[in-house]
Amino acid sequence: MVKLGLASGKARYVEALAFLIAEACLAAREGRRVSVSLNSNYWTGMQHVFGRASTLTFVREALKLGEAAGVLKLKKAPANPWDADGMQSTFALTPAGQEYFGNDPTYERRELVSQSNLVRLKDLNKNYLRYTPNAFSRDRFARLLPLNERLMAVAIGTQNPNIRTYEDGLWIIPGGRADRRGNTKDHVMRSDARILHATFNNGDWDQGGRTSGLFTMQLPKAERGQLKLDGKPVELIDFSCSHPRIAYAEARLPLEGDAYLIRGWEGQRDFVKRALNTALNAADPKAAWASIAFRLADPNARRAGRTRTDIRPEACHWRKAAEVLEAIVEHHDQIRQAFFTGAGLRFMRTEADVMLDTMTEAHRCGMTLLPTYDEFVVRHDHACRTRELMLSNWHRVVGREGVVSVVS
């Protein structure tokens, strides 16, 4: 900043510019541009998590400063949403910017290890909220810190020879992603992204709470099964039917068999699983119906960055969505009261408690667990003990026997 003559400007503008340059440096290493929203709604609450300079005013001015200094180049999306067709504004380092900063280690992005970053709270509109730390948030923060230290220290590798790994931490999976038009492209990841954070929803500490931020969560299940921890092979262990099992536990009933095997829908277990959990998460039947229909119309929309404005479900999609919901409610009549109430976020909090308790106990035993929702990646020689911890914590938190399975 000093050699660009920008260090003497307003502190927050300079702070925002430093943040943008750090992002652009990382993106340049990965051969991509950085998406940036110029919509004020997107930035609501961001400063509570990513620092005081994370507002649209400061970011917009920082982009101007970067362009004026010749180190950043902004490519704006069309203002008309129809012309934009889902495209977002992006920026990148210019050749001069790469010469200034491209190999400067001081421009590696650093994760903010603060309570508001590791323990996040969102409102009903999914904007980050400023909150006063309480006993619960302090406890979550204190428990995540040592887990993140362990994750940063463990050696995570892969047995897949097709994944290209580099000394600077980049992993490249050839053809691992699809763009908006369905064309495959390489999936580039940073293997040093290992800072877990927990996000709670709707301004309520009893909703949500799942951890995210670990790079292995981006890998498909088959790829997670080929990971190595400290040079040793791994197993994938997950809780079987976790959300339906919690719903049955609240009703003081046992869950018999596989919640996702429903008569008339044999051979479509994965689809039924997603539909059942959608019914538990949705606030009303119409929202669940639409969510399932849109996914049927375009199963890869999220990975390809497509939104509902890009998708047109046909009559067959709406019909199948209605039929599977009817079958689910009929099959699980004993927990009918849990469907279409948004109860899934409460179940997510219960599941998050079990997962965090298990990781904490494993840490005390000297074991590293890589979480992905209700699943752990664990060293093969630690699998037996991990299963014991998972089952004991499930029983203590949920009040019923749990079921874990090794993912094939």
Secondary structure as UniProt FT lines:
FT   TURN            2..5
FT   TURN            7..8
FT   HELIX           11..29
FT   TURN            30..31
FT   STRAND          34..35
FT   TURN            40..46
FT   HELIX           47..50
FT   TURN            52..53
FT   HELIX           56..68
FT   TURN            69..70
FT   STRAND          72..75
FT   HELIX           81..84
FT   TURN            85..86
FT   STRAND          90..93
FT   HELIX           95..101
FT   TURN            102..103
FT   HELIX           105..107
FT   HELIX           115..118
FT   STRAND          119..122
FT   TURN            124..125
FT   HELIX           135..153
FT   STRAND          156..158
FT   TURN            161..162
FT   STRAND          164..165
FT   TURN            167..168
FT   STRAND          170..178
FT   TURN            180..181
FT   STRAND          184..190
FT   TURN            191..192
FT   STRAND          194..200
FT   TURN            202..203
FT   TURN            205..206
FT   STRAND          208..214
FT   HELIX           215..218
FT   HELIX           221..224
FT   TURN            225..226
FT   STRAND          227..229
FT   TURN            230..231
FT   STRAND          232..239
FT   TURN            240..241
FT   HELIX           242..250
FT   TURN            251..252
FT   TURN            259..260
FT   TURN            263..264
FT   TURN            266..267
FT   HELIX           269..281
FT   HELIX           285..297
FT   TURN            299..300
FT   HELIX           301..304
FT   HELIX           308..310
FT   HELIX           315..331
FT   HELIX           333..338
FT   TURN            339..342
FT   HELIX           343..364
FT   TURN            365..366
FT   STRAND          369..372
FT   TURN            373..374
FT   STRAND          375..379
FT   HELIX           380..382
FT   HELIX           383..398
FT   STRAND          404..406
//
